[in-house]
Amino acid sequence: MSSSEKSCKCGDYPLLKSIKNPVQIQALGKEEQLQLADELRQCIINTVSKGGGHLAPSLGVIELTIALFKCFDFDTDRIVWDVGHQAYAHKILTGRYENFHTLRHKDGISGFPRMAESPYDHFGVGHSSTSISAVLGMAVANDLDGGDRNCVAVIGDGSMTAGEAFEGLNQAGGMKRKMVVVLNDNEMSISANVGALSSFLSRKLSHPVLTRFKKDFEGLLKQIPKIGDDLAMYAKRGEDSFKSFFTPGMLFEALDFTYLGPIDGHNTEALIDVFEQVKKLETPVLVHVLTTKGKGYAPAEDNPTYFHGVGSFEPETGMAAKFKGGLPSYTEVFGKTLCKLAAKDDKIVAITAAMPEGTGTDCFRETFPDRFVDVGICEQHAVTFAAGLATMGYKPAVAIYSTFYQRAYDQIVHDVCLQNLNVNFFLDRGGLVGADGATHHGVFDMSFLRHIPNLICMAPKDESELARMVATAIDFDGPAAVRYPRGVGIGAILEKDPSLLEIGEGELLRDGFDGLLITLGSRVWPAVEAVEELDDESGKSVAVFNARFLKPLPEKQILELAARFKRIVIVEENAKAGGFSSAVIELLVDSNAIDGHHIKRLGIPDRFIEHGTQKELREELGIDKNGMKKAMLELLNKD
């Protein structure tokens, strides 16, 4: 067995193994292209089945990827895969086949394109709707350099519903730069697309109009003596009317893009034919490609939402791999608690941004469909829409992943908090998320939320406290935020009717004599375990204080504890810069209560954290149980 066979660990794929440089794809014949597509599918299915990943999106663009590499030379040309969910084939074909089995594992291949990982990853992605703007920048740079590169953006129909995509389209059309936008239309982003635009994009023709020939035809008509110009004008009007009724062509033509399509995205030869024509055009071009998410793998085609981002599964059946556990996730607890509260309060409205299943609001959608709104991939709109609801006496609950809330910072500040509106922000995946890596870690929310006036912010230590915080946020008359981690809790028993928390009050979970550990959220119970072991192993008695509130801080309690303890460790699963520990230090300094203290802060350092399991990353960063024990022991032994 060769070294490449040993290192790939995902099967025997002779054609894939033979491709050392993507330029070799340009020489492949029709039969070899079909073989390559089959090998790519099997390699991706086998790899993702072992370690999880974004399966359905990548399976849907196999033929499209081959056609792009067949027609373009990405040693010089540029390509940006929007979001990057669909870039697995791209990764395999650009020198990462032998290491593809390390996908999303610590120190292995990232689940998204990263410029630092490969010269073929021309732009780092992970959040949607950035590709058109990035590619326009590349196209302008190419013109300034006097180059002749082709610059290509591949964007899904879900991403196309977001505002930034249209900002890019509008600018690109106005500048008339040579660039190609490939609209990958599978009628589904993560969950089903929503809104008028998605319906518009999904209109299809069984026999696509070959619009790439329209300019040649128009020129032929104009050559007819005397009546040529009139005939060309009438033909253009007829074509536009036809296209506006049946296809989204007129939308993009209005933005000064040449529109081609719809094209069968699984017909490699048709795609190659179109891209070869596109390369000759000197204008912005949009190629509308119709694909099937999960193509070639029946379980993923039947359930593309589940297989969008999936954990380990049995490749033969598509069934999820068996695992020990059974505890509910924080996401489930949030969703069920919100439904329970909404059953008693008809002013509660749930809002999410294209992820009802991911945020646990799918149960709300089923139970209270009239009070559920999925805005699509439009986080800014979600927040301001919620603000509008709040002005009319409603209690909107906006459920979005922490990392995606970053896109709506101004709306949180200006549209909600400045006006002190009763909008509730629920930040799922707060903290380290694991295999999705740097683009998805929710480690900045404490820092960018805590300085906003009028906003209260909480983080639960377990499932029971989460339910109480959801109820407290809904009850609070003003902006409130609750951030909670990815994964399951500890099995805490939920109250039948979640009781409200006292705003700005924490709890002393364990008293002590030698030192103090202050934390909140996901680090609370590991902190308790750490000090219990420390007591058993060294006889050191350390107190643990669960702050519960990032804002308002439980100031009186913290100051009283600081008066008793001179050795303090502060722990957070957030960036240390401007986060929870910064807030505690500021309190001590402003209260002249810092002198004589030895304080150690544990949290996310000033760098982006790569992918790995949550356990691996917490251990590496020293915010797990053992890291807390070590930090506290060092502090207690300090002279």
C-alpha positions in Angstrom: 0.0 0.0 0.0 1.4 3.4 -1.0 1.9 6.2 1.5 -1.0 8.2 -0.1 -3.4 5.2 0.4 -2.3 5.0 4.0 -2.7 8.7 4.7 -6.0 9.2 3.1 -7.8 6.6 5.1 -11.1 7.2 3.3 -11.0 4.5 0.5 -9.3 3.6 -2.7 -9.8 6.3 -5.3 -7.3 5.9 -8.2 -8.3 8.9 -10.2 -8.2 11.2 -7.1 -4.8 9.8 -6.1 -3.4 10.6 -9.6 -4.3 14.3 -9.4 -1.3 16.1 -7.9 -2.2 19.5 -9.4 -5.7 20.7 -10.2 -4.6 21.8 -13.7 -4.6 18.0 -14.5 -8.4 18.2 -14.5 -8.4 20.2 -17.7 -7.1 17.2 -19.6 -9.8 14.8 -18.3 -12.3 13.4 -20.8 -16.0 12.9 -20.3 -15.8 9.4 -18.8 -13.0 10.4 -16.5 -15.0 13.4 -15.3 -17.8 11.0 -14.4 -15.4 8.8 -12.6 -13.9 11.7 -10.7 -17.4 12.9 -9.6 -18.2 9.4 -8.3 -14.8 9.2 -6.4 -15.3 12.6 -4.9 -18.7 11.7 -3.6 -17.6 8.5 -2.0 -14.5 10.1 -0.5 -16.6 12.9 1.0 -19.3 10.6 2.3 -16.9 8.2 3.9 -14.9 11.0 5.6 -17.8 12.9 6.9 -19.5 9.8 8.2 -16.5 9.3 10.6 -16.1 12.8 11.9 -19.1 14.9 10.8 -19.2 17.9 8.6 -21.2 19.7 5.9 -22.2 16.8 3.7 -25.2 17.8 1.7 -23.9 21.1 0.4 -20.6 19.6 -0.8 -22.3 16.7 -2.5 -24.5 19.1 -4.4 -21.6 20.9 -6.1 -19.4 18.0 -7.3 -20.1 18.5 -11.0 -20.0 22.3 -10.7 -16.5 22.0 -9.0 -15.2 19.8 -11.7 -16.5 22.1 -14.4 -14.9 25.2 -12.7 -11.5 23.5 -12.5 -11.9 22.3 -16.1 -12.4 25.8 -17.4 -10.5 28.0 -15.1 -6.9 27.9 -13.9 -7.0 28.7 -10.2 -3.2 29.1 -10.0 -3.9 32.5 -11.6 -7.7 32.9 -11.6 -9.5 33.5 -8.3 -12.5 31.7 -6.7 -14.4 32.4 -3.5 -16.9 29.8 -2.2 -19.5 31.7 -0.3 -19.8 30.4 3.3 -17.6 27.5 2.4 -20.0 24.7 3.3 -19.7 23.4 -0.2 -15.9 23.5 -0.6 -14.9 19.9 0.3 -14.4 18.8 -3.4 -12.4 22.0 -3.9 -10.2 21.0 -1.0 -9.7 17.5 -2.2 -8.8 18.6 -5.7 -6.3 21.2 -4.5 -3.7 19.0 -2.9 -5.5 18.0 0.3 -6.7 14.5 -0.7 -4.1 12.7 1.3 -5.0 14.6 4.5 -8.7 14.9 3.9 -9.4 12.3 6.6 -8.2 15.0 9.2 -11.1 17.2 8.2 -12.3 19.3 11.2 -10.0 17.4 13.6 -7.6 19.4 15.8 -4.5 20.4 13.8 -6.2 18.9 10.6 -7.9 20.4 7.6 -10.4 23.2 8.3 -14.1 22.7 7.4 -14.0 26.0 5.6 -11.6 27.6 3.0 -8.7 29.3 4.8 -6.1 31.4 3.1 -3.4 30.1 5.5 -4.2 26.5 4.6 -3.8 26.5 0.8 -2.8 28.9 -2.0 -6.0 27.8 -3.7 -8.2 29.1 -0.9 -8.3 32.7 -2.2 -10.5 34.1 0.6 -11.4 32.8 4.1 -15.1 32.2 4.6 -17.5 30.8 7.2 -20.2 33.5 7.3 -22.5 33.9 4.4 -23.0 36.4 1.6 -19.4 37.8 1.4 -18.2 36.2 -1.8 -19.5 38.8 -4.3 -18.0 41.7 -2.5 -14.7 39.9 -2.1 -14.5 38.8 -5.7 -15.4 42.4 -6.9 -12.4 43.6 -4.8 -10.2 41.0 -6.6 -11.6 42.0 -10.0 -10.8 45.7 -9.4 -7.3 44.8 -8.2 -6.8 42.7 -11.3 -7.8 45.7 -13.5 -5.5 48.0 -11.6 -2.7 45.5 -12.0 -3.4 45.2 -15.7 -4.0 41.5 -15.3 -6.3 39.1 -17.1 -7.5 36.9 -14.3 -11.0 35.5 -14.1 -12.6 36.1 -10.7 -15.4 33.8 -9.7 -17.9 33.8 -6.8 -20.0 30.8 -6.0 -23.0 31.7 -3.9 -26.0 29.8 -2.8 -29.6 30.9 -3.1 -29.9 31.2 0.7 -26.9 33.5 0.9 -28.2 35.5 -2.0 -31.1 36.6 0.2 -28.8 38.6 2.5 -28.2 42.3 2.1 -24.4 42.2 1.6 -24.8 40.0 -1.5 -27.0 42.7 -3.1 -24.7 45.4 -2.0 -21.9 43.6 -3.9 -24.1 42.9 -6.9 -25.2 46.6 -7.1 -21.6 47.9 -6.9 -20.3 45.2 -9.4 -23.0 46.0 -11.9 -22.3 49.7 -11.6 -18.5 49.3 -12.0 -19.0 46.9 -14.9 -15.9 44.9 -14.0 -15.3 41.5 -15.5 -16.3 38.9 -12.9 -18.4 35.8 -12.7 -21.1 35.0 -10.1 -22.3 31.4 -10.0 -25.7 31.3 -8.3 -26.0 27.7 -6.9 -29.8 27.3 -6.6 -30.9 24.3 -4.7 -34.0 25.9 -3.1 -32.5 25.3 0.3 -29.7 26.9 2.4 -29.7 25.3 5.8 -33.4 25.2 6.5 -35.9 26.0 3.8 -35.4 29.4 2.2 -37.9 32.0 3.1 -39.1 35.3 1.6 -40.3 36.6 -1.7 -36.8 36.6 -3.3 -36.3 32.9 -2.7 -39.6 32.2 -4.4 -38.5 34.3 -7.3 -35.1 32.6 -7.6 -36.8 29.2 -7.7 -38.7 29.7 -10.9 -37.4 27.2 -13.4 -37.5 26.5 -17.1 -37.5 22.9 -18.3 -35.7 24.0 -21.4 -33.4 26.9 -20.5 -33.2 29.8 -22.9 -29.7 30.0 -24.3 -29.2 33.6 -23.5 -25.5 33.5 -24.1 -26.3 33.8 -27.8 -28.5 36.9 -27.5 -25.8 39.4 -28.4 -24.8 37.5 -31.5 -28.5 37.3 -32.5 -29.0 41.0 -31.8 -26.1 41.9 -34.0 -27.4 39.8 -36.8 -30.8 41.6 -36.7 -29.2 45.0 -36.7 -27.5 44.1 -40.0 -30.9 44.0 -41.7 -31.2 47.2 -43.8 -33.6 49.9 -42.5 -35.6 47.8 -40.1 -32.7 46.0 -38.3 -32.5 48.3 -35.2 -36.3 48.2 -34.7 -36.3 44.4 -35.0 -33.5 44.1 -32.4 -35.4 46.4 -30.0 -38.6 44.4 -30.3 -36.7 41.2 -29.9 -35.0 42.5 -26.8 -38.3 43.6 -25.3 -39.8 40.2 -26.0 -36.9 38.4 -24.5 -37.0 40.6 -21.4 -40.8 40.0 -20.9 -40.3 36.3 -21.3 -37.4 36.2 -18.9 -39.1 38.3 -16.3 -42.1 36.0 -16.2 -40.3 32.7 -16.1 -36.8 33.4 -14.6 -35.0 35.7 -12.3 -33.0 37.0 -15.2 -34.5 40.4 -15.2 -33.5 41.0 -11.6 -29.9 40.5 -12.4 -30.0 42.2 -15.8 -31.4 45.2 -14.0 -28.2 45.2 -11.9 -26.2 45.2 -15.2 -25.2 41.6 -15.0 -25.4 39.3 -18.1 -27.7 36.5 -16.9 -27.2 32.9 -18.2 -29.4 30.1 -17.1 -30.9 28.2 -15.5 -28.3 25.5 -16.1 -28.4 21.9 -14.9 -25.8 21.9 -12.2 -25.2 18.2 -12.5 -24.5 18.2 -16.2 -20.8 18.7 -16.3 -20.6 19.1 -20.1 -23.3 21.8 -20.1 -21.5 23.6 -17.3 -18.2 23.5 -19.2 -19.8 24.8 -22.3 -21.3 27.8 -20.4 -18.1 28.6 -18.5 -16.1 28.5 -21.7 -18.4 31.1 -23.2 -18.4 33.2 -20.0 -14.6 33.5 -20.1 -14.9 35.5 -23.3 -17.2 38.1 -21.9 -15.8 41.4 -20.5 -18.9 42.2 -18.3 -20.2 41.0 -15.0 -21.9 37.7 -15.6 -24.3 35.7 -13.4 -24.6 32.0 -14.2 -27.7 30.5 -12.6 -27.1 26.8 -11.8 -29.8 24.4 -10.5 -28.5 21.7 -8.2 -29.8 19.1 -5.7 -28.5 19.3 -2.2 -27.0 15.9 -1.2 -26.9 14.8 -4.8 -25.9 11.1 -5.2 -26.5 10.1 -1.6 -30.1 9.2 -1.1 -30.3 9.8 2.7 -28.9 13.4 2.1 -31.2 14.0 -0.8 -34.2 12.9 1.3 -33.2 15.0 4.4 -30.9 17.8 3.3 -31.5 19.9 6.4 -30.2 17.1 8.7 -27.3 16.4 6.4 -26.4 20.0 6.0 -24.2 19.9 9.1 -24.1 16.3 10.4 -22.3 14.3 13.0 -20.9 10.8 12.6 -23.3 8.4 10.8 -23.4 5.0 9.1 -22.6 5.6 5.4 -24.6 2.6 4.3 -27.9 3.8 5.9 -27.3 7.4 6.8 -28.4 6.6 10.4 -26.6 8.7 13.1 -23.9 6.8 14.9 -24.9 5.5 18.3 -23.5 7.5 21.2 -23.8 7.4 25.0 -25.7 10.2 26.6 -29.3 11.2 26.2 -29.2 14.5 28.1 -31.0 17.4 26.4 -28.9 20.0 24.8 -28.9 23.6 25.9 -30.6 24.4 22.5 -33.4 22.0 23.3 -33.9 23.4 26.8 -34.1 26.9 25.4 -36.6 26.0 22.8 -38.9 24.0 25.1 -38.7 26.8 27.8 -39.7 29.4 25.3 -42.6 27.4 24.1 -43.8 26.8 27.7 -43.6 30.6 28.3 -45.3 31.4 25.0 -48.3 29.1 25.9 -49.1 31.5 28.8 -48.1 34.8 27.0 -49.3 35.5 23.5 -47.0 38.5 23.2 -44.0 36.3 22.8 -42.8 36.1 19.2 -39.8 33.8 18.2 -37.4 35.0 15.4 -34.5 33.2 13.9 -32.2 33.7 10.9 -32.5 30.6 8.7 -31.9 28.2 11.5 -35.0 27.1 13.3 -33.6 23.6 13.9 -30.2 24.8 14.9 -31.6 27.3 17.4 -34.3 25.0 18.9 -37.1 27.3 17.6 -38.5 24.6 15.3 -40.8 23.5 18.2 -42.1 27.1 18.5 -42.7 27.1 14.7 -44.8 24.0 15.0 -46.7 25.1 18.1 -47.2 28.8 17.4 -46.8 29.3 13.6 -48.4 32.7 13.6 -45.9 34.0 16.2 -42.8 32.5 14.5 -40.7 34.3 11.9 -37.7 33.0 10.0 -36.1 36.0 8.3 -33.5 34.1 6.3 -29.8 34.9 6.5 -30.5 38.5 7.5 -29.3 39.0 11.1 -29.4 42.8 10.9 -33.0 42.7 9.7 -33.9 40.2 12.4 -32.8 42.6 15.2 -34.5 45.7 13.8 -37.6 43.7 12.9 -37.7 42.6 16.5 -37.3 46.2 17.6 -40.4 47.1 15.5 -42.4 44.4 17.2 -41.3 45.6 20.6 -42.6 49.1 19.9 -46.1 47.5 19.6 -46.0 45.8 22.9 -44.7 42.4 21.8 -41.8 40.4 23.4 -39.6 39.2 20.6 -37.2 36.4 21.3 -34.3 36.5 18.7 -32.5 33.2 18.6 -29.2 33.3 16.6 -25.8 31.8 17.1 -23.3 34.0 19.0 -20.9 34.2 16.0 -23.7 35.5 13.7 -24.9 38.1 16.2 -21.6 39.9 15.3 -23.2 40.9 12.1 -26.0 42.8 13.9 -23.9 44.8 16.4 -25.1 48.3 15.2 -28.8 47.2 15.2 -28.4 45.9 18.8 -26.9 49.2 19.8 -28.9 51.7 17.8 -32.3 50.1 17.1 -32.8 48.2 20.4 -30.7 49.4 23.3 -30.6 53.1 22.5 -34.4 53.0 22.5 -34.5 50.6 25.5 -36.9 48.3 23.7 -38.0 44.9 25.2 -36.1 42.7 22.8 -34.6 39.4 24.0 -31.4 38.1 22.5 -30.7 34.4 22.9 -27.1 33.6 21.8 -26.7 29.9 21.1 -23.2 28.4 20.8 -21.7 31.0 23.2 -18.0 30.0 23.8 -16.0 27.4 21.9 -18.0 25.4 19.4 -15.5 22.8 18.3 -14.9 21.5 14.8 -16.3 24.5 12.9 -13.4 26.5 14.3 -12.4 30.2 14.2 -15.3 31.4 12.1 -17.9 29.9 14.4 -16.5 30.2 18.0 -18.8 32.5 20.0 -16.0 34.0 22.1 -16.5 37.7 21.5 -20.2 38.3 22.7 -19.4 39.1 26.3 -17.0 41.7 25.1 -19.2 43.4 22.5 -22.4 43.3 24.6 -21.3 44.3 28.1 -20.5 47.9 27.3 -23.9 48.6 25.7 -26.2 50.7 28.0 -29.7 49.4 29.0 -28.8 45.8 28.2 -28.7 43.0 30.8 -26.6 39.9 30.0 -26.6 36.5 31.6 -24.9 33.1 31.2 -26.2 29.9 32.8 -24.2 27.3 34.7 -26.6 24.5 33.7 -29.9 23.6 32.0 -32.0 24.6 35.0 -30.4 28.0 35.3 -30.8 28.5 31.5 -34.6 28.0 31.8 -34.7 30.5 34.7 -32.7 33.0 32.6 -35.0 32.6 29.6 -38.0 33.4 31.9 -36.1 36.3 33.5 -35.2 37.8 30.1 -38.8 37.6 28.9 -40.0 39.2 32.1 -37.5 42.0 32.1 -38.8 45.3 30.7 -35.9 46.2 28.4 -33.2 44.6 26.3 -31.9 41.3 27.7 -29.3 38.8 26.4 -28.7 35.1 27.4 -25.7 33.3 26.0 -25.3 29.5 26.4 -22.9 26.9 25.1 -23.1 24.3 22.4 -23.8 20.8 23.6 -25.5 19.1 26.6 -25.7 20.1 30.2 -25.1 18.2 33.4 -28.5 16.7 33.8 -29.8 19.4 36.1 -33.5 19.0 36.9 -35.7 21.7 35.5 -38.3 23.5 37.5 -41.9 22.9 36.4 -42.3 26.7 36.2 -38.9 28.4 35.9 -38.5 30.9 38.7 -37.1 34.4 38.0 -33.6 35.4 39.0 -32.9 38.6 40.9 -31.3 40.9 38.4 -27.6 41.4 39.2 -27.4 38.7 41.9 -24.9 35.8 41.8 -24.5 32.8 44.1 -21.8 31.5 46.3 -21.7 27.8 45.4 -18.9 26.9 47.8 -17.2 28.9 50.5 -13.5 28.6 51.5 -10.6 30.2 53.3 -7.6 30.3 51.0 -8.7 31.6 47.7 -11.6 32.6 45.4 -12.6 31.4 42.0 -15.1 33.7 40.1 -16.8 32.5 37.0 -20.1 32.2 35.1 -21.7 30.1 32.4 -20.1 26.9 31.2 -17.1 27.2 33.5 -19.0 27.1 36.8 -19.3 23.3 37.4 -15.8 22.6 36.2 -14.7 25.2 38.7 -16.5 23.4 41.5 -14.9 20.1 40.5 -11.5 21.8 40.3 -11.6 23.3 43.9 -13.1 20.0 45.3 -10.1 18.1 43.9 -7.8 20.8 45.1 -9.1 20.4 48.6 -8.7 16.6 48.5 -5.2 16.7 47.0 -3.6 19.7 48.8 -6.0 20.7 51.6 -6.5 24.1 50.0 -9.9 25.6 50.6 -11.2 27.7 47.7 -14.5 29.4 47.3 -16.5 29.4 44.0 -18.8 32.3 43.1 -21.2 32.0 40.1 -21.8 35.6 39.0 -24.7 34.6 36.7 -24.8 38.1 35.3 -22.2 39.7 33.1 -24.2 42.8 33.3 -25.2 44.2 35.7 -22.4 42.5 37.7 -23.2 41.4 41.2 -21.0 44.2 42.4 -21.9 44.1 46.1 -21.2 40.3 46.4 -17.9 40.5 44.4 -16.6 43.4 46.6 -17.5 41.6 49.8 -15.7 38.4 48.6 -12.7 40.5 47.4 -12.4 41.9 50.9 -12.1 38.4 52.2 -9.8 36.8 49.6 -6.5 38.1 48.3 -5.9 35.2 45.9 -8.5 35.3 43.0 -8.8 33.4 39.8 -11.4 34.7 37.2 -12.4 32.3 34.5 -14.5 32.8 31.3 -15.1 31.1 28.0 -14.8 34.4 26.1 -12.1 36.7 25.0 -10.2 38.1 28.0 -10.0 41.4 26.2 -13.0 43.4 27.4 -14.9 40.3 28.7 -16.1 39.1 32.0 -12.7 39.1 33.8 -12.1 42.7 32.5 -15.4 43.7 34.0 -14.5 42.3 37.4 -11.0 43.9 37.4 -12.6 47.3 36.4 -15.0 46.9 39.4 -12.2 46.3 41.8 -10.1 49.1 40.4 -12.9 51.6 40.4 -13.9 50.6 43.9 -10.2 51.0 45.2 -10.4 47.3 46.2 -7.5 46.0 44.1 -4.5 46.6 46.4 -2.8 43.6 47.9 -4.6 41.1 45.6 -3.0 38.5 43.4 -5.3 37.9 40.5 -5.1 35.4 37.6 -7.4 35.6 34.5 -8.2 32.5 32.4 -10.0 32.9 29.1 -9.5 33.2 25.4 -6.2 34.9 24.5 -5.8 37.6 21.9 -5.7 35.2 18.9 -8.2 33.3 16.8 -8.7 29.7 18.0 -8.6 27.0 15.4 -10.9 23.9 15.3 -10.8 20.9 17.6 -13.3 19.4 20.0 -14.5 21.6 22.8 -12.7 19.3 25.3 -9.4 19.6 23.4 -9.6 23.4 23.0 -10.6 24.0 26.7 -7.7 21.9 27.8 -5.3 23.7 25.4 -6.4 27.1 26.7 -6.3 26.1 30.3 -9.9 26.8 31.1 -10.9 23.3 31.9 -10.9 21.7 35.4 -7.2 21.0 35.4 -6.3 24.4 34.1 -8.2 26.0 36.9 -6.6 23.8 39.5 -3.1 24.6 38.2 -3.8 28.4 38.1 -5.2 28.5 41.6 -2.5 26.3 43.1 0.2 28.6 41.5 -1.6 31.6 42.9 -1.9 30.1 46.4 1.8 29.2 46.4 2.8 32.7 45.3 4.8 34.7 47.8 
